[in-house]
Amino acid sequence: MKGKQYRVTGTAYPRLGRPPKKSRKILAVIGSLLALALIGLGGVQLVDIFSGKFKHASAQACASPSATVAGKPLAAPATDAPPGTAATPAAPVDPGAVPQPQSVTVNVYNATAKAGLAARTADELKKRGFVIGKVGNAPTALDKKVPGTATVVGGPAALGAMTLLSSQIAGATSTPDARTDASVDFVIGDSYNALLDETQAAAALALATKPTPTASPVNGSC
């Protein structure tokens, strides 16, 4: 045999055999696990990107309930209530609950050191149709203790009358008390100059009785 050359003869060639079935199963399982891991990782990243962006935008929109104009928050309405009283801003009132001036009795009191304000204001209110009751200096509990333009005081039966009277002067505050009749006190404060003109008063009354719009809830709202 030494020195002889060997050749492959015939038509049959050696072929590589397939790996055992057990090895194929292991490889298939590993490949499936890798694919699932990649899919899961990609999904988590997408969810984080989109949900994080939208949550951040929603958080900024819902961070403050204050209304804004030109990017600046509107200030809360100021109240000039005398010490020891519970002043409340004028709330929207049903226009049908607002009486005519001829049915509203107004007591006009001067809580300032300026003489004659109560009489002059009472005359002006009378010209506008209001029925004038008492006129004079403010009671001790209110005298020199109304820093704003005026405060309007009345009981539960005078809510409409208080709205009507408050519309006659800019910056007036409303203070409820326990009286049972429908009379209203108009207490002049330190910042008082004059009543609004009748056109301005009518516009203020229309605003005070304008229904508050109710926003419909939408998906993703605060």
PAMARBA-893960 format. One record per residue (C-alpha): residue number from 1; residue in one letter; x, y, z. Coordinates in pm, 1 decimal, always signed. Layout:
// PAMARBA-893960
<nr=NUM; rest=a; east=X; north=Y; up=Z> $
...
This chain:
// PAMARBA-893960
<nr=1; rest=m; east=+0.0; north=+0.0; up=+0.0> $
<nr=2; rest=k; east=+292.2; north=+234.5; up=+60.1> $
<nr=3; rest=g; east=+347.5; north=+486.2; up=-217.3> $
<nr=4; rest=k; east=+4.3; north=+438.4; up=-365.9> $
<nr=5; rest=q; east=-227.5; north=+731.8; up=-434.2> $
<nr=6; rest=y; east=-586.8; north=+719.8; up=-321.7> $
<nr=7; rest=r; east=-874.6; north=+861.5; up=-516.7> $
<nr=8; rest=v; east=-1240.6; north=+889.2; up=-443.3> $
<nr=9; rest=t; east=-1424.2; north=+689.3; up=-693.8> $
<nr=10; rest=g; east=-1785.9; north=+634.6; up=-763.8> $
<nr=11; rest=t; east=-2084.0; north=+872.6; up=-756.3> $
<nr=12; rest=a; east=-2135.2; north=+887.0; up=-376.2> $
<nr=13; rest=y; east=-1992.5; north=+1182.4; up=-177.2> $
<nr=14; rest=p; east=-1973.7; north=+1224.2; up=+200.8> $
<nr=15; rest=r; east=-2248.3; north=+1448.0; up=+346.3> $
<nr=16; rest=l; east=-2256.3; north=+1637.7; up=+675.3> $
<nr=17; rest=g; east=-2517.8; north=+1498.9; up=+906.3> $
<nr=18; rest=r; east=-2783.3; north=+1716.3; up=+1088.2> $
<nr=19; rest=p; east=-2724.5; north=+1786.8; up=+1455.1> $
<nr=20; rest=p; east=-2919.2; north=+1568.9; up=+1691.7> $
<nr=21; rest=k; east=-3284.9; north=+1662.5; up=+1754.2> $
<nr=22; rest=k; east=-3215.5; north=+1756.0; up=+2118.1> $
<nr=23; rest=s; east=-2959.4; north=+2019.3; up=+2014.0> $
<nr=24; rest=r; east=-3202.2; north=+2167.3; up=+1762.4> $
<nr=25; rest=k; east=-3466.8; north=+2207.2; up=+2029.4> $
<nr=26; rest=i; east=-3227.9; north=+2380.9; up=+2268.4> $
<nr=27; rest=l; east=-3116.5; north=+2624.6; up=+1998.9> $
<nr=28; rest=a; east=-3478.7; north=+2698.5; up=+1903.5> $
<nr=29; rest=v; east=-3571.4; north=+2770.7; up=+2266.3> $
<nr=30; rest=i; east=-3271.9; north=+3003.6; up=+2311.6> $
<nr=31; rest=g; east=-3356.1; north=+3189.8; up=+1990.8> $
<nr=32; rest=s; east=-3719.7; north=+3233.7; up=+2096.4> $
<nr=33; rest=l; east=-3616.8; north=+3367.5; up=+2436.9> $
<nr=34; rest=l; east=-3378.3; north=+3620.4; up=+2281.5> $
<nr=35; rest=a; east=-3647.6; north=+3738.3; up=+2038.1> $
<nr=36; rest=l; east=-3904.2; north=+3782.7; up=+2317.7> $
<nr=37; rest=a; east=-3650.1; north=+3972.1; up=+2529.0> $
<nr=38; rest=l; east=-3573.3; north=+4214.0; up=+2244.2> $
<nr=39; rest=i; east=-3942.7; north=+4272.1; up=+2169.4> $
<nr=40; rest=g; east=-4021.4; north=+4334.2; up=+2538.0> $
<nr=41; rest=l; east=-3732.2; north=+4578.4; up=+2581.8> $
<nr=42; rest=g; east=-3834.2; north=+4776.3; up=+2275.6> $
<nr=43; rest=g; east=-4197.7; north=+4795.2; up=+2390.3> $
<nr=44; rest=v; east=-4101.6; north=+4920.9; up=+2736.4> $
<nr=45; rest=q; east=-3884.3; north=+5194.5; up=+2587.5> $
<nr=46; rest=l; east=-4161.9; north=+5311.2; up=+2353.6> $
<nr=47; rest=v; east=-4415.6; north=+5317.9; up=+2635.9> $
<nr=48; rest=d; east=-4176.7; north=+5517.4; up=+2856.4> $
<nr=49; rest=i; east=-4107.2; north=+5768.7; up=+2579.4> $
<nr=50; rest=f; east=-4468.6; north=+5838.3; up=+2485.6> $
<nr=51; rest=s; east=-4632.0; north=+5803.6; up=+2824.1> $
<nr=52; rest=g; east=-4360.2; north=+6009.6; up=+2991.3> $
<nr=53; rest=k; east=-4404.8; north=+6288.1; up=+2739.8> $
<nr=54; rest=f; east=-4782.0; north=+6299.2; up=+2770.4> $
<nr=55; rest=k; east=-4776.9; north=+6266.6; up=+3148.0> $
<nr=56; rest=h; east=-4533.4; north=+6557.4; up=+3171.5> $
<nr=57; rest=a; east=-4754.3; north=+6774.0; up=+2950.1> $
<nr=58; rest=s; east=-5065.2; north=+6678.0; up=+3147.6> $
<nr=59; rest=a; east=-4891.8; north=+6748.3; up=+3476.9> $
<nr=60; rest=q; east=-4796.8; north=+7096.2; up=+3356.7> $
<nr=61; rest=a; east=-5151.9; north=+7165.0; up=+3236.7> $
<nr=62; rest=c; east=-5308.2; north=+7038.9; up=+3559.9> $
<nr=63; rest=a; east=-5047.4; north=+7173.3; up=+3800.9> $
<nr=64; rest=s; east=-5242.1; north=+7487.0; up=+3886.1> $
<nr=65; rest=p; east=-5617.7; north=+7544.2; up=+3876.7> $
<nr=66; rest=s; east=-5562.6; north=+7920.1; up=+3834.9> $
<nr=67; rest=a; east=-5661.6; north=+8071.7; up=+3504.4> $
<nr=68; rest=t; east=-5390.3; north=+8248.1; up=+3305.2> $
<nr=69; rest=v; east=-5384.9; north=+8535.4; up=+3060.3> $
<nr=70; rest=a; east=-5075.9; north=+8578.9; up=+2839.7> $
<nr=71; rest=g; east=-4896.5; north=+8322.8; up=+3053.0> $
<nr=72; rest=k; east=-4961.4; north=+8507.3; up=+3379.2> $
<nr=73; rest=p; east=-5196.9; north=+8372.6; up=+3648.4> $
<nr=74; rest=l; east=-5500.8; north=+8575.6; up=+3727.3> $
<nr=75; rest=a; east=-5502.2; north=+8704.6; up=+4080.5> $
<nr=76; rest=a; east=-5776.2; north=+8584.2; up=+4312.4> $
<nr=77; rest=p; east=-6048.9; north=+8842.4; up=+4366.8> $
<nr=78; rest=a; east=-5965.5; north=+9066.6; up=+4657.9> $
<nr=79; rest=t; east=-6198.6; north=+9109.0; up=+4949.3> $
<nr=80; rest=d; east=-6210.3; north=+9417.5; up=+5164.4> $
<nr=81; rest=a; east=-6413.6; north=+9275.1; up=+5448.2> $
<nr=82; rest=p; east=-6409.5; north=+9453.1; up=+5780.9> $
<nr=83; rest=p; east=-6230.3; north=+9266.1; up=+6061.8> $
<nr=84; rest=g; east=-6448.2; north=+9007.9; up=+6229.2> $
<nr=85; rest=t; east=-6683.5; north=+8967.5; up=+5931.0> $
<nr=86; rest=a; east=-6701.7; north=+8691.8; up=+5671.5> $
<nr=87; rest=a; east=-6684.9; north=+8863.5; up=+5334.1> $
<nr=88; rest=t; east=-6769.2; north=+8667.5; up=+5022.1> $
<nr=89; rest=p; east=-6714.8; north=+8762.1; up=+4657.5> $
<nr=90; rest=a; east=-7027.3; north=+8818.9; up=+4454.7> $
<nr=91; rest=a; east=-7135.3; north=+8483.7; up=+4309.6> $
<nr=92; rest=p; east=-7335.9; north=+8450.2; up=+3987.9> $
<nr=93; rest=v; east=-7704.5; north=+8498.9; up=+4061.9> $
<nr=94; rest=d; east=-8006.3; north=+8394.9; up=+3859.9> $
<nr=95; rest=p; east=-8116.7; north=+8707.9; up=+3668.0> $
<nr=96; rest=g; east=-8473.7; north=+8629.5; up=+3766.3> $
<nr=97; rest=a; east=-8379.2; north=+8661.7; up=+4134.6> $
<nr=98; rest=v; east=-8252.2; north=+9018.4; up=+4094.7> $
<nr=99; rest=p; east=-8527.1; north=+9265.3; up=+4192.6> $
<nr=100; rest=q; east=-8595.0; north=+9606.7; up=+4047.8> $
<nr=101; rest=p; east=-8438.5; north=+9900.0; up=+4238.4> $
<nr=102; rest=q; east=-8787.0; north=+10022.1; up=+4339.2> $
<nr=103; rest=s; east=-8829.2; north=+9712.9; up=+4557.6> $
<nr=104; rest=v; east=-8490.8; north=+9740.0; up=+4732.2> $
<nr=105; rest=t; east=-8454.8; north=+9935.6; up=+5057.2> $
<nr=106; rest=v; east=-8097.6; north=+10057.0; up=+5107.8> $
<nr=107; rest=n; east=-7944.9; north=+10187.3; up=+5428.9> $
<nr=108; rest=v; east=-7643.9; north=+10404.2; up=+5344.2> $
<nr=109; rest=y; east=-7365.7; north=+10429.1; up=+5603.3> $
<nr=110; rest=n; east=-7038.2; north=+10621.9; up=+5593.6> $
<nr=111; rest=a; east=-6746.1; north=+10429.9; up=+5746.0> $
<nr=112; rest=t; east=-6486.6; north=+10692.9; up=+5650.3> $
<nr=113; rest=a; east=-6369.1; north=+11020.4; up=+5801.1> $
<nr=114; rest=k; east=-6501.1; north=+11214.5; up=+5500.1> $
<nr=115; rest=a; east=-6816.3; north=+11404.4; up=+5587.7> $
<nr=116; rest=g; east=-7125.3; north=+11400.9; up=+5364.8> $
<nr=117; rest=l; east=-7052.3; north=+11081.6; up=+5167.4> $
<nr=118; rest=a; east=-7355.7; north=+10893.8; up=+5296.4> $
<nr=119; rest=a; east=-7600.6; north=+11172.6; up=+5205.6> $
<nr=120; rest=r; east=-7455.5; north=+11225.4; up=+4855.9> $
<nr=121; rest=t; east=-7450.7; north=+10853.1; up=+4782.4> $
<nr=122; rest=a; east=-7805.7; north=+10809.8; up=+4909.7> $
<nr=123; rest=d; east=-7924.3; north=+11086.4; up=+4677.0> $
<nr=124; rest=e; east=-7756.9; north=+10919.6; up=+4379.1> $
<nr=125; rest=l; east=-7904.8; north=+10579.5; up=+4462.9> $
<nr=126; rest=k; east=-8247.8; north=+10738.5; up=+4501.5> $
<nr=127; rest=k; east=-8217.7; north=+10884.1; up=+4150.4> $
<nr=128; rest=r; east=-8156.5; north=+10531.2; up=+4024.8> $
<nr=129; rest=g; east=-8480.7; north=+10409.8; up=+4179.1> $
<nr=130; rest=f; east=-8364.7; north=+10259.4; up=+4509.2> $
<nr=131; rest=v; east=-8571.9; north=+10314.3; up=+4821.5> $
<nr=132; rest=i; east=-8355.1; north=+10486.7; up=+5081.8> $
<nr=133; rest=g; east=-8383.0; north=+10381.2; up=+5445.8> $
<nr=134; rest=k; east=-8137.6; north=+10498.4; up=+5710.7> $
<nr=135; rest=v; east=-7855.3; north=+10738.7; up=+5624.4> $
<nr=136; rest=g; east=-7567.9; north=+10819.4; up=+5857.7> $
<nr=137; rest=n; east=-7238.5; north=+10708.4; up=+6005.8> $
<nr=138; rest=a; east=-7152.8; north=+10339.6; up=+6007.8> $
<nr=139; rest=p; east=-7206.1; north=+10131.0; up=+6322.1> $
<nr=140; rest=t; east=-6908.2; north=+10098.2; up=+6554.2> $
<nr=141; rest=a; east=-6834.4; north=+9745.6; up=+6427.0> $
<nr=142; rest=l; east=-6773.9; north=+9887.3; up=+6076.8> $
<nr=143; rest=d; east=-6668.9; north=+10249.1; up=+6135.8> $
<nr=144; rest=k; east=-6320.1; north=+10314.0; up=+5987.5> $
<nr=145; rest=k; east=-6291.3; north=+9939.9; up=+5917.9> $
<nr=146; rest=v; east=-6382.3; north=+9920.6; up=+5548.6> $
<nr=147; rest=p; east=-6056.8; north=+9971.2; up=+5353.5> $
<nr=148; rest=g; east=-6208.8; north=+9907.8; up=+5009.2> $
<nr=149; rest=t; east=-6467.9; north=+10101.5; up=+4812.3> $
<nr=150; rest=a; east=-6772.2; north=+9962.5; up=+4991.6> $
<nr=151; rest=t; east=-6924.5; north=+9655.8; up=+5148.1> $
<nr=152; rest=v; east=-7282.9; north=+9545.2; up=+5092.4> $
<nr=153; rest=v; east=-7448.1; north=+9371.3; up=+5387.8> $
<nr=154; rest=g; east=-7771.3; north=+9171.7; up=+5375.9> $
<nr=155; rest=g; east=-7950.8; north=+8858.6; up=+5490.9> $
<nr=156; rest=p; east=-8055.4; north=+8540.5; up=+5308.0> $
<nr=157; rest=a; east=-8367.8; north=+8711.4; up=+5172.7> $
<nr=158; rest=a; east=-8162.8; north=+8986.7; up=+5006.2> $
<nr=159; rest=l; east=-7918.2; north=+8795.6; up=+4785.6> $
<nr=160; rest=g; east=-8061.3; north=+8935.6; up=+4462.7> $
<nr=161; rest=a; east=-8077.2; north=+9286.6; up=+4608.6> $
<nr=162; rest=m; east=-7714.2; north=+9258.5; up=+4722.6> $
<nr=163; rest=t; east=-7607.6; north=+9163.3; up=+4369.7> $
<nr=164; rest=l; east=-7798.4; north=+9458.7; up=+4225.5> $
<nr=165; rest=l; east=-7652.4; north=+9704.4; up=+4475.0> $
<nr=166; rest=s; east=-7296.3; north=+9565.8; up=+4443.4> $
<nr=167; rest=s; east=-7307.1; north=+9631.6; up=+4068.9> $
<nr=168; rest=q; east=-7338.9; north=+10005.2; up=+4137.0> $
<nr=169; rest=i; east=-6977.5; north=+10038.7; up=+4253.0> $
<nr=170; rest=a; east=-6649.5; north=+9884.8; up=+4144.7> $
<nr=171; rest=g; east=-6476.4; north=+9662.4; up=+4398.0> $
<nr=172; rest=a; east=-6767.3; north=+9625.4; up=+4638.8> $
<nr=173; rest=t; east=-6768.6; north=+9316.2; up=+4858.7> $
<nr=174; rest=s; east=-7067.6; north=+9130.5; up=+4999.6> $
<nr=175; rest=t; east=-7103.9; north=+9037.8; up=+5365.5> $
<nr=176; rest=p; east=-7396.8; north=+8819.7; up=+5478.2> $
<nr=177; rest=d; east=-7564.7; north=+8864.8; up=+5812.7> $
<nr=178; rest=a; east=-7860.7; north=+8709.4; up=+5994.8> $
<nr=179; rest=r; east=-8130.4; north=+8969.8; up=+5928.1> $
<nr=180; rest=t; east=-8465.1; north=+8830.6; up=+5820.4> $
<nr=181; rest=d; east=-8590.6; north=+9117.2; up=+5602.4> $
<nr=182; rest=a; east=-8479.8; north=+9207.9; up=+5249.7> $
<nr=183; rest=s; east=-8314.5; north=+9539.7; up=+5334.8> $
<nr=184; rest=v; east=-7952.2; north=+9598.9; up=+5235.6> $
<nr=185; rest=d; east=-7678.1; north=+9810.6; up=+5393.4> $
<nr=186; rest=f; east=-7441.4; north=+10004.8; up=+5169.0> $
<nr=187; rest=v; east=-7134.4; north=+10082.5; up=+5381.0> $
<nr=188; rest=i; east=-6893.2; north=+10329.9; up=+5219.8> $
<nr=189; rest=g; east=-6522.9; north=+10248.6; up=+5257.9> $
<nr=190; rest=d; east=-6197.8; north=+10444.0; up=+5248.9> $
<nr=191; rest=s; east=-6136.6; north=+10388.2; up=+4874.8> $
<nr=192; rest=y; east=-6479.4; north=+10515.4; up=+4769.2> $
<nr=193; rest=n; east=-6494.6; north=+10796.9; up=+4515.6> $
<nr=194; rest=a; east=-6825.1; north=+10764.8; up=+4333.8> $
<nr=195; rest=l; east=-7075.3; north=+10517.5; up=+4197.4> $
<nr=196; rest=l; east=-7027.7; north=+10370.9; up=+3852.4> $
<nr=197; rest=d; east=-7224.9; north=+10547.6; up=+3584.9> $
<nr=198; rest=e; east=-7548.8; north=+10374.2; up=+3494.8> $
<nr=199; rest=t; east=-7410.0; north=+10217.0; up=+3176.7> $
<nr=200; rest=q; east=-7115.1; north=+10067.7; up=+3364.8> $
<nr=201; rest=a; east=-7345.6; north=+9950.1; up=+3644.4> $
<nr=202; rest=a; east=-7571.5; north=+9774.0; up=+3392.2> $
<nr=203; rest=a; east=-7269.3; north=+9599.4; up=+3239.6> $
<nr=204; rest=a; east=-7147.5; north=+9492.1; up=+3584.5> $
<nr=205; rest=l; east=-7490.3; north=+9351.5; up=+3668.3> $
<nr=206; rest=a; east=-7503.1; north=+9158.4; up=+3339.7> $
<nr=207; rest=l; east=-7163.9; north=+9008.3; up=+3420.0> $
<nr=208; rest=a; east=-7268.0; north=+8916.7; up=+3775.0> $
<nr=209; rest=t; east=-7578.0; north=+8735.3; up=+3650.3> $
<nr=210; rest=k; east=-7413.1; north=+8564.7; up=+3353.9> $
<nr=211; rest=p; east=-7436.1; north=+8184.6; up=+3388.1> $
<nr=212; rest=t; east=-7103.5; north=+8011.6; up=+3447.2> $
<nr=213; rest=p; east=-7025.6; north=+7777.7; up=+3152.7> $
<nr=214; rest=t; east=-6973.3; north=+7412.4; up=+3241.3> $
<nr=215; rest=a; east=-6697.6; north=+7237.9; up=+3047.3> $
<nr=216; rest=s; east=-6773.9; north=+6889.8; up=+2918.7> $
<nr=217; rest=p; east=-6526.1; north=+6623.6; up=+3035.5> $
<nr=218; rest=v; east=-6295.8; north=+6490.4; up=+2766.3> $
<nr=219; rest=n; east=-6054.0; north=+6203.6; up=+2757.9> $
<nr=220; rest=g; east=-5726.7; north=+6289.9; up=+2925.2> $
<nr=221; rest=s; east=-5869.9; north=+6591.4; up=+3106.8> $
<nr=222; rest=c; east=-5758.1; north=+6676.2; up=+3457.4> $
